[in-house]
């Protein structure tokens, strides 16, 4: 009986080791929260495609730590509540995920990040640009993109130095954290350069824009903080139809090629964004990404958000490789020490405990219904978050 008992224990231990070994050799799964439906899908769909492209390329080379990589993607449904619910759903379905990522809305990223933090998981937002997010979700939330203070400073520098603007009227949708912060950072940056903000007028929702517009004071340029490309297109049309001929300037909320094609007559519209993947991009790394993306998506030209999705997965995989493990705590520690990661949207480093990378800003112009490269700027004066 004693021998039989030892034999049973030996067999059970062997089964446990086998199961554990099998689990260790299973896929490394990451949770992705993106808006795949509604207005926010303008960002979510290309970002998720960029993320999946990176995973496909990694798996084509054998995966990481000799394990394949899988994505579990859930739709945020266009709201902070939907983003939180999607993160909860991922963690319930796959409690082994070492990290979550995604989203391009600061309010939604904060909601999903808080869920991730409660579970002890990193959340890397690919496109939500509030530099305050790491302060709101301490330790666990990182940005793969630049902060709004950086892109606003670049926009102000471009307006002052290149467009030679000395006055600006600002219009912004006060319904969203992104648009409120962007206009605040832009105004501070423009005034620090010596410019004057002649008026700063808030509105809530597109239906209120026309009333705000008629209260705009005369100025050299108009800065419009819009949440989505569809909103930016609508606002630009309204301004032009009402006789406003000054250059229009905005942030990365304008970035969406297919949207601007709806009105090729619009011109003198400039905006800041994360990268440009047109044929004249000088980066071989960016061109290789653009070619692979086009091959996977019927010749589509990726936008900056597609590049950010691609880079975000790259960052997480780099952290797993650096840690030699996909354990959540080890990934978190390794991610915070990443330096000089060469992404397609720029070089990314998290140094000195800062969870917002310092990255250059791309300036694009809308002309003939298309985005066109203008400049790349690393602003010299950046307001504090």
N, C-alpha and C positions, 0 to 999 in steps of 0.2 A: 504493500500500500504506500509505503514511504517513497519507493522508487517511482511508482505511478504518479504520486503527487509532485515530485521533482520534475518528472517528464512533462506533466501538464503545465507546470510553471514555466519550463523551458520553452515549450511550444507557444504559450501565451506571450512570453517576452519576445520571442522571435516574430510573432505576428505583429506586436506593437512596433518593433523596430522596422519591420517591413512597411507597415502603414505610415509611420513617421517619415521614413525615407521616401516613400511614394509622394507624400504631401510636400516634402521639401523639393522634390523634382517636378512638382506641378507648376502651372503657370504663375507668373507674378502678375497680379491683377491691380489695375489702377481704376479709381472711380472718376468719371468725367461728368460734370454738370454743365449742360449747354442749353440754350434756347433753340430748339429745333423747329418750332412753330411760332407764328405771330411776327410782329414787327422786329423783335429782337433776334429773329433767326437770320437777319442780315449779317450779324456777327457770328452767331452760334454755328450755323452750317459750315461756313468756310473754316472756322476754328477747329471744329470737330473733324473736318476732312484733313486738315493739316496734322492733327494729332494722330489720326489713323494712318496717315502716310508714314509718319516716323515709325510707328509700331510695325507696319508692314516691312519697312526697310531693315529694322533691327532683327525681326524674326527671320528675314531672308538671309541674315548673316549668322543665324544660330541662337538668337535671343541674348539674354544676359545671365551671367552666372550659370550658364548651360541650361537655362529655363526659358520657355517662350513667354512673351508678354501679351496680356489681354487687356482690353478696355471694356469697362461696363459704363455705358453712356445713358444718362437719363435726361429727360426734357424738364427744364426749369419752369416752363409755362409762362414766362414773362413777368414774374413777380418775385419779391423776396420770399414770400410764403412758399411759392412753388419751388424756389431754389433750395430752401431748407428741407422741404418734403423730399425732393430728389436726393439730397445728400443722405437723409435718414433712410430712404429706400435702398440706396447703394450699400450702406453699412449693415442693414438688416439682411440683405441678400448675400453679401460677401463680406463678412466680418474680418476676413484675412487681408483686406486691402491695406497697404501701408500708407497710402496717400490719396487725396482727391485733388482735382484741379478743374479749371474752366472759368466760364462766365466773363462778360464784358461790361457788366453793370456793377457799380460800386455798392449799391444797396443790396443787390442780390448776392454779390460775393461775400459781403459781411455776414449775411444770413447763413449761407452755406458754410462759411468758415467757422462760424460759431458752433454749428453742429459738428463739424470735423474736430474742432478743438476739444469739445466735450468728450469725444471718443478717443482723444489722444492722437489724432491724425493730422498731418500736415495738409494744408490747403494752399495750393499755388494758383492764384488767379492769372489767367493768360492775358486778359485785356481790361480788367477793371483798374482804373488809373488813379484812384484816390490815394495819395501818399499817407493818409491817416489810417488806412485799413490795418496795417501792422500794429498800430497803437490801440485800435479797437478790438482786435483779436490777437493779443500778445502771444509771442513765442511761436504760434502755429501757422500764421498767415504770411505768405510771401507774394511778391509781385514778380512776374516775368517781364512785365512792361515797364516803361518809365512812369513817373508820377505826373499828375496834372500840373503841379508847380513847374516841372521841367518843360512840358510841352507849351504851357502858357508863356513861360519866359522866352522860349524859342519863337513863338508867334509874335510876342511884343518886340523882340529884337529884329525879326524880319520886317515887321510893319515900320519900325523906326528907321532902320538902316537901309533897307532895300526899297520899300514903298515910299519912303521919305515922309511918312505920316507924322504929324505933330499933334493931331487931335483925333479922338475916336468916340463914337457913341456905342454903347454896349446894350445889347438886348439878350436876355437869358430867361430860360424856363426855370422858374423857382421850384418846380415840382420834384426835382431830382438832385441828389447830392452831387453828381458829376457836373451838371451845368452850373450849379451854384459855386462850387469850388473853382471850376475852370475860369469863370468870369472874374472871380475875386483875385485869383493869382495873376490873370492877364492884366487887370487894372493896376494892381500893385507894381507889376513889372514894367508896364508902359510908363507909368508916372515916375518910376525910379530912373528911367532912361531920359526923362525930361519932357515926356509927352503929357497931354491933358485929356482927361476923360470928361467930355462935355455933358454926358448924361449916361446913367446906368438904369435901365428900365426893365423890371421883371414882369413876367406874365406866367400864367399857369395853363398849359395845354395849347395846342395849335390854334384852337378857336379864339384864343385871346390875343394872338400875335398881332393882328391888324390894329387893334386898339392901342397896343404898346408902341407899334411902329409910328403912328401919327404923332406921338409925343417925343420922338427922337429929335435931339438937337442937331444942328448942322455940324458936320465934322469931316475930316479927310477920309476916314474909313469907317466901316461898320463892323463891329465884332458881334457875331451871333453865336451864342452857346446853345447848340442843338443836341438832343439826345441820340437821334438816329439819322441816317442819310435821307430817309423819306421826309423827315421833319425839316432837315436842312434844305432840301430841294424845294419844299413848299414855301419856306420862309424866303428863300432867294427869289423865287418867282414873284411872291407878293411884293417884295421890295422893288424889284425891277418894274413890275406893272404899275407901281405907284410913283415912279419917277426917281427912285434912288439909284444913282449911277455910280456911286463910289465903290471902290473895291470892298468885297465882303470877305471877312476872315473868320475862321472857326477852328475847332479841334478835331480829334480823331473820330468823333461822332459822324463826320461827313464821309468817312471812307467806305464807299460802296460803288463799284464801277457800273453795275447794271442800272442802278437808280438814276444816275446822272445822264445816262443815255436817253432818258425819256424827254429831255429838253436840250438839244444841242445848241440852242441859241444863247444859253446862259454863259457868261464869261466874267473875267475879273473876280473869280472866286478862288480863294486860297485856303488851305487847311494844313494843320500839323497831323502827322501820323507816324507809324512805327517803322515802315519800310515800304519800298516800291519795287515791284518785281517785273517791271516792263523790260523790254529788250535792251534799253540803254543802261541798265544797272551794271556798274563796274565790278561788282563782287562775283567771282566765279562760284562761290558757295551759294549765293542767292540765285544765280542763274541755274545751277544744277537743281536746286529745290523747285524753281519755277517750272523747269522742264519736266520734272517728275510729277508735279502737281497737274500740269496740263495733260500729261499722258494718262493720268488716272481719272481726269474729269473732262473729257471731250474738248481739250484745248483751252480750258478756262485759265485766265490769268489770275493767280492768287493775289489777294489783297493783304494788307498788313496783319489782319486778324488770323488769316490762314497761317502766316508765318509765325505768329505768336503761339498758336496751337501746336505747331511743329516744335518750336523751341521749348515749350513748357514740358512736353513729354521728354525731350532731350535732356533737360535739366534734372528731371526726376530719375531718369535712367543713369545719368552721370553720378547722381548722389548714391544710388544703389551700388554702382560699380565702385565708387570711392569707399563706401562703407563695407563692401564685401558681403552685404546682407540686405534683405528686404524687410527686416524688422523695423516697425514704425519709429522707435526711438533712435535707432542707429541711422536711419534715413534722415530724420530731422536734424541730427547732429551734423551729418555730412553735408546736407544741403546748405546749412548756414556757413560753411567754409568754402563753398564753390568760388573760385576766382578765374576770371578770363575764359569763361565758357564762350566759345565762338558760335553764336547762333546766327540764323539767317536774318534776324532782325537787329543784330548788333552783338557786341561783347557784353556778357553778363557776369557781374561779380557781386557777391554778398560779403562785404567787408565791414569790420568794426561793429558787428551786430546789426547792421542796417539791412532790412528785408526788402528795400526798394533799390533796384539796380540803377547805376548811373549809365545812361545810354544817350546816344545822339538822337536828334529829332529830324524827321524827313518833312520837307515842305512840298506839297503838291498843288497844282493849279488845275481847275476845271476849265476845259475848253473843248468845244465841239462834242460835248457829251462824254468826254473821257478825262481820266486823270493823267496828268503829265508831271514829270519830275522837274522841280525847280532848284532845290538846294537841300543840303544836310547841315544841320546846325547843332553845335554843343553850346548852349547858352552860357554866357559869362556871369550873369547875375540871376540866381535862382532864389525865389522867396521860400521861407521856411514853411513846412506843412501847417 
